Amino acid sequence: MANLRGLILRPPISGRPPLLRGSQRRWARVHDVRFLATHPVPDRILEKYKDKLERKAKDEGLRDAEELRVAYREKIARLRRESKAAEVKAANAQAQASSSPFSYPPGPPEAPADPPEPQSPPYVQSPPAPPGIKALSSYIDVPKTLGLPAREIEYIWRLRHASSPTSLCAVMPTSTYERIASTARKHPQFILPLPRPGESTGAEIHFLQWAFPSPDTATVLFTHLAEYKLRGEHSTPHTTVTHHLDLAGPKGLVLLQGSVVEGRGVAVEDARWLLMCLQKFYGVGAEPAEEKGPRRRLLEQFSSGDGQFRVEELLEEAEKLE
């Protein structure tokens, strides 16, 4: 009996598998029980509230509870969405509150905004320049230049004339020009000395004449005094200088441009000396009548034809450093 019990309990070593294993279907499907689970319609709940739903449907002018359910379907869905959104919002607020147990101190107050930069007056295009005079727009783009600082404008202006060996250029404040122009309107003609060691007086005299051909330009013509005495207004100037006033208001700058005619016995360095002397005499301040300086007195003597005007004193004042 003991041997028989051992044979019965010992699993088979070889041979065909048991009948149950052999009859297993290998093409059997595997189903997710979640989708096989059935949810019976809660007929008991519908029956409980059926009478109330029917009365509500009649009050709404509907046929039965089914039409009432269809009519309220969108409203129910909207209320569910709103309720869900409110729950999510509350959960997020609670999570943020729980994740930050410490209250941070308020940040520093915002710095006050910088005051807006004062805007330049709008650029008004100048009227056409008179014949023979180039407008400032023929040298630079005036509207674009208005947006640049004064230092860059001066650099661009000098660079614009750097390639010409016979050109003159400068930039002066509007206040300086106005002082010079005010004197020039009172004394539009004058003479200036140009040092020449070979001359009997030690200088060569040149005649200058101011003109204001347009509101935005002022010109100065330099001519040899000997030629002017000989030919008068028909004499040809050796140097022409133009003051452009387009930027005088918006940027507070006056751009000066000039040219020297070659072969007329005057070099560019000589023309620069004459311009420097012009500023010395025409840029004098408005002293009281009883305190007239020698330069202002020389201007008035020349304009009035006073016989006390002396070239030697003119040369002395021109050679002074100030």
Secondary structure, DSSP 8 states (H G I E B T S, - for coil): -HHHHHHHHS--SSS---HHHHT--TT-----HHHH------HHHHHHHHHHHHHHHHHTT-SSHHHHHHHTHHHHHHHHHHHHHHHHHHHHHHHHHHH--S----------------------------TT---GGGTS-HHHHTTS-HHHHHHHHHHHTTT-TTEEEEEEEHHHHHHHHHHHHH--EEEEEEE-TTSTTSEEEEEEEEEEEETTEEEEEEEEHHHHHHHGGG---SEEEEEE-TTTTTTSEEEEEEEE-TTSS--HHHHHHHHHHHHHHHT-----GGG--HHHHHHHHHHHT-TT--HHHHHHHHHS--
